[in-house]
Amino acid sequence: MLDIDLALRPEDLTAAIGRMWRLSACKIDALQRRYDRSSGAPVFTVGGRYTSRGWTEWTQGFQYGSMILQFDATGDPQMLSAARRHTVEAMASHVTHAGVHDHGFNNVSTYGNLLRLHREGRLPADEWERCFLELALKCSGAVQAMRWTRIRDGGGFIYSFNGPHSLFADTIRSLRVLALAWRLGHVLMGENDRPVDLLERLVQHARATARYSVYYGRGRDAWDVRGRVAHESIFNLNDGCYRCPNSQQGFSPFTTWTRGLAWIMCGFAEQLEFAGTLEDRDLDPCGGRGEIEGFMLEAARASCDFYIEHSPTDGVPYWDTGAPGLARLGAWADRPAEPFNDHEPVDSSAAAIAAQGLLRLGAFLSNRGQAADGTRYRQAGLTVLRTLLEEPYLSAAPEHEGLLLHSVYHRPNGWDHVPAGRKVPCGESSMWGDYHLREAALYVQRLAGGGPYLTFWGPDAAGGTPSAGG
């Protein structure tokens, strides 16, 4: 179980975050000098060098988005220049990619981060650049919303690249592009000029994810443990009925793949922040604030509690809480994670995503007057991030292109590199893990420095968003 440090402050991580940004700059520069974009998007490292895995190219936005975060944190103008150039040259196809659910990963990390900097006044006023960024996000949100499956309960969901029967837990974090497109006033036009409300689709997808992807200990099946997450939920397309849980990247449908758990934690916490910026009249047609924030908060709290209870003491989880080799590790939850063990790999990328989910949920609850619970989650997030900012997770070796070590991509498929002399994957990085470590570090850096709260909903939405000190 995570040993939460209740005395840890954001300011206590300032030195470690500064060191991370210095290492991060070197990693970004090294990858930019060496990597050939024609090989496809970099996905994970093998022997310390980034390589591609041609599948859906869902990591390219993390590569260029990392440059934007580096500029945001350090003010390095070369990072901003490179990010702008690569976004224009390489990201357009992702905006109109009709075959994936990953729009919020690729396009919010690039177009969205640049627009956020415009809204914060961090970039010189440029009406045409801002319009360009807004148009990309509008189109991306609409394309994501087109991947729609209607289900028996009257709702629906954005289906994964596996097909219309498939609801992925991951998509809840990617859903933020739909929020941005709606906030920008966009409407998807369907057959016979029928308008499709993007906010309605956002809420319906979130509701389906909360209902079918997250467990609440109510006896849904024999393995119904509160906070457990199913990576994939399967539906019968003939009648729209839910059929069963499944897992593409976890050990089984009845265990919890921890990166899927982390996507739920971070995605619902961020959507709660988004809902908090809306007027009641916006939410009333979709079910009302009480119902919407109710199911989002229940999913966020349950998943965050499960993470805390089923992680090692330092907050870095193994790749699946039911992985069979864990039995050989004995009381693995009562001590720090062991990335160099011989039985099951840890997944630091899940920890980086989860840290931000814990921090955002803590801020949301504190802003709503639930100080004790808010403090618990915030301190849990700070504790996890502190672990990731030090060895053996932070990559200090200049020859290694990754920033966050001991990340795992697809254990069932055997895609992850197992170093010579080892029995399970370890020592490698992933593009999403590196990005989310940077994003969590930037979040805490702003808390420590009293800067604006890190959100995509913009300073104009501050009325519903926690303050940096919240």
N, C-alpha and C positions, 0 to 999 in steps of 0.2 A: 504494500500500500504506500502511496506517495506520502513522504514525510514532509508536510507543509511547514515552511519556515515563516512563522507569523511576524517575525521582526524584520524581514527583508524589505527594503525600500527600492523603488525604481532608481534612485540616485546611487545606490550601492552597486548597480550594474554598469554605471557610466564608463568606468575604465575598461571593463571587459568589452563593452559595446564598441568603444573607440578602437580597441585592438582588432575587433572583428572587422570593422570597416576598412582598416588598413590592409588586413589580409584579403578582404573581399575585392579591393581595388586591383590587387595583383592577380587574383584569380580571373577577374573579368578581362583584364588586359591580356593575360596569357591565352585565354580561350579565343578572344577576338583575333589575335595575331595568327593563331594556328588553324582554327576550325574552318572547314570548307562548307559553306552553307548549302552547296549543291548535294551534299551527302544526306541532307535532311536535318531536322531539328535535333540538337544534342539532347539526350535523354538521361543517361547515367554513365558513370565512369567505369572503365575496365583498366586496372593497373594504374589508376590515377589520371587517365586521359578520357575526356568525354567522347562518347560514341553515340550513334543514332540507333533507333529501333523503329524502322518504318512501319507505322501503324496508323495513327491519326494525327501525328505531328502536334500533339496537345501541349507540348512543352516549349514551343518557340516563344510564346509570349512571356514565359518566365525568364528566358534568356535576356531578352531586350528590356523587360520590365525591371530586371535586376539593375540594369544601368540607370534607370530612372530613380530607383530607390537609393542607389549610390549617390547620385546627384542631390537628391532630396536631403540625405543625411550629411553630406560633406561639402556640397556646393561645387563639386568638380564640373566645370563647364564642358570638358571633353566627353564626359559620360552622357550629359544631356544631348550634345551634338550627335554622338553615335546612336543614341536611342531614337532620336527623331529620324535620323536617316534610315535606320533599319526598319522602323515602324512603317515608313512610307514605302520602302523597297520590298519588304517581305511579308507584311501582315494583311494585305488586302484580301488574299484568298481565304484567310481565316474568318473574315467578316461575313462572307457569303457561303461558308462551308455548311452545306445542308445535311451532311452526313454524320455530324457529331453533336453531342450535348455540351461540349467543353467551351462554349463561347465566353463564359465569364472568366475562365482561366487565361486564354490567349488574349482576349481583346480588352478586358478590364485591366489586366496587368500592363498593357501598353497604352492604348488610346485612353483608357480610364485614368491611369496614373497621370498622364500628361494633362488631361482635362482637370483633374483634381488640383494640380499645381497652378493651372490658370485660375481656378476658382479661389485658391488661397492667395493669389497675388504674387506667387513665386516666379512667374514668367512674365515677360513684357507683354502688354496688351497687344493682341493680334487677332482681330475679328475673324480673319479667314482661317487661321490655324484652329481657332476654337470651333468654328463651324464645321471644319473638316473632322475634328475629333468627335463632335456631337453626332454628325451624320454617320460615322462609322459605328458608334455605339447604338444608335437607333436601328440601323440595319442589322447589326449583330443580334440585338434583342429580338427583333422580329423573326429572324431566321431561327433562333432558338425556340421561339414560341410556336413555330410551325410544326415542330416535331411533337405532335400532340396525340395522345391516346385517351379516349373517353372511357370511363369505367362505370361499373354498375351503380355506385352510390351517387351518381350525378356529377362527380368531379372529373378529374383527369390528371395527367402528368406528362412531363417532357420525357420522351423515351430515349434510352441510351443508344449508342451505336450498335448494340446487339439486336435492335429491332423494336417494333411497336409493342411487344409483350413485356419489355424490360424497363423497370424503374431502378435506377442506380442511386445509392446513397450519396455518391460524389456530387451529384448535380445540385444539391442544396447550396453548396458554396459557389458553384458556377452560376446560380440563379441571380446573382447580383447584377449581371448585365441586363436582365429583364427589368430590374428595379431602376437602373439608370435610364434605360430606354423609355420607361413610363414617365419618370421624372422629367425627361426632356420633351414630353408631350407627344410621343409617338404612338401611332395606332397601326396595328397590322390589319391590312385589308384582305378579306378572303373572297370566296366565290360570290358572285352577284353583289359585289361591293359591300359585303357584310363586314362591319368593323369588329375586330377582336380586341377586347380590353386586355392589355398586357398585365395590369395589376391583378385582374381577376385570375389570369392564368398563373401568375406568380403565387397567389394565395392558394389556389387549388393544388398546384404542384407541392407546395410546402405542406399543405394539409395531408395529401396522400403520402408524402415522405414520413411525416410524423406518425401517421396511422400504421403504415405497412413496413417501414424500415426500422422503426425503433420499438423496443419492447418495454413494458411497464410493470412486469411482475403480476399480471392479472390472469395467468393461466392460459394464455393464447396457445401454447404448445408445451411439451414436456420440458423444454429448455428455456422457458420464459423467465428470464432474470431481468430485473429493472435496469434499464440503460444499455442492455445488449443491443447490437446493431446488426442487421442483415445487409450485406453489400448489395444484393440484388433482390427485387421482388418481382415475381412472375405472375402475369395475368392471362386469362383466356380471352382472346380477341373476339371470339364468337358472341360472348355475352357480357364481357367486361368484368368478369368476376376475378377476384384475387385467388391464386392457386397455391403458391408456396414460396418460401424463401429460397434463395440460391446464393452462391458466392463464386465470383470469377477469380478473385485474387486472394481470398482467405482460405483457411483450411477446409471449412465445411459450411453449409447453410446454417448450422446450429452452433457455430462458434463465432467469435467476433474478430474480424480483420481490423486491426487497430487503426490503419489509415482511413478506412471507411468510417470508423467511430470518430476520428478526428475531424473528418469533413463535416459530419453531422454537428459536432460541437461548435466548430467555427462558423459553419453556415447558418445555423439557427440563431446564434448569438448576434451575428451581423444583421440578419433579417429582423430580429427584435429591435435593433437600433434603427433600421430603416422604417419599420412600422411606427416607431416612436416619433418620427418626423412628420407623419401624415396627419391630416385632419380626420376627425370622426366621419365626416361626410364622404371621405375617400374610401374608408373601410366598411362603412355600413352596407353597401351593396354586395360585399364579399363575405358577410357574416358578422361584421361588427368588431370593434376593437377588443372587447372582452373575450370573445371566442377565439379570435386570431392570435392575440398575444397569449392567450391561455394555452393553446396547443403548442405554440412555438416555445414558450417558456418551459412547459412540461418536458418537451423533447430535449431542450438544451440542458436543463438541470439533470434529467435522468442520465443522459450520455456523459455529462461532465462528472457526475458522481461515480458512474461505472468506471470511468478512466482513472479517477483518483483511487478507487478501491482495488483496481486490477492492474496497477502499474507497480514496478519496483520502486523502492524508496526514493530514488533520484528522479523519477518521473519519466524515464525513457522506456517505452513498452517493448515487449517482444512483438513480432510481426502479427501474431494471432494469439488471443488469450486461451485458445483451445488447442494450440499446436501440440502434436503428440510428444515431441521431444522435451517439452517443459517438465514432464514427470521425472525425467532424469536429472533435472536441475534442483530438485528438492524444493525448499522453501524460497523460491525465486522472488516472490513478492515481498519478502522480508529483508531484502538487501539490495544494494544498487545493481542495476542491469550489468550484464557481463557480455560485452560485444564480441569478445574473443572466445566464447565457449564453443564446445564441439557439437551442440545439439540443436539449437534453434537461433536464428538471427534476431537481433533487435531491429527496430525501425525508427531511427532518429527523425526521419521526415514526418512520421506521425506525431512525434513529440513537438516538432516545430509548429505544425498546424494546430495541435491541441492547445499549446501554450497560448496562442492568440485567442482561441475560443474561450478558454478559462478567463483570460484577462478581460475580454469584451463582456462576457456574462457578468463578471464581477462588477464592472463599471455600470452596466445596465441596472443591476439590482441596487447598487449603492445610490444611483440616480433616482430610483423609485422608493427610496427610504428604507430599504432592507439592508442596513449597513453590515450586520453580522454575517449574513450569507454572502453579500458582495465582497467583503474582506476575505472570506475563506477562499472563494474562487480566484480573486485577484492574486492572493499570496501563493496559491497553487500554481498559477501561470508564471509568476516571477520565479518560483522555485525551479520549475521545469526549464525556463529560459536560462537561468544561471548555470544549470548543468550543461546545456548545449553550447554555452559560450566558453567552455573550457575543454582541454583535452580529457579524454580521448575523442571527443566529438568534433571540436573545432579543428579544422585542418590547417596546421601551421607550416607544413612542408611546402616550399615554393614549387617543387616539381609536380605536386598534385593539383589538378585543375579544379577539384571540388572544394567547397567551403565547409559543408557539414558531412562528416564521415558516418559510416554505418547506416546508410539508408538502404531500403529494400524496395524493389519494384514489383516483380511478379514471381513470388516464390513457387507457386504450383507449376508454372511453365518452365522454371529453371533458368530464367533469363539473367539472374544476378550472378556476378563474378565471384567465384570461390578462389581465393589466393592459394598459391602453392603452399602445401603444408597445413592447410585448414580444411575443415569438414563442412562449414556453412559459410554463406556470404558474410563478408565484413570488410571494413576499410574503404568502402566506395561511397560515392555521392550521387545525388540525383538533382536534376534541374529544379524540380518543384521543392525539394528539401532545402536547397540553397536559397531559393527565392523566399520561402516562408520563414526561414531563419532571419533573413534581411528584413522582411516585413514586420515580424514580431519585434526585432531589435529597434526598428524605427518607431514603432508604436511606443515602446517603453522609453526610448530616448526623448520623445516628445513629452511623455509624462514627467520624466525627470527634469526636463528643462522648462516646463510650463508652456510648451508650445501648443498649437491648435490640436484638438483631438483628431487622430488619424481616421478619417472616414471618407467614403466616396460620395456621401450625400451632400457635401459642400458646406461652407460656412453659413450659407443662407438657411441651412437646416439645423442650426445650433440649438434651437429651442427644444428639440427632442433628443439631442445627443449629449451624452455625458461630457462634462468639462474635462480638461486634461488632468485635473487633480481629483476627479471623481472616484 
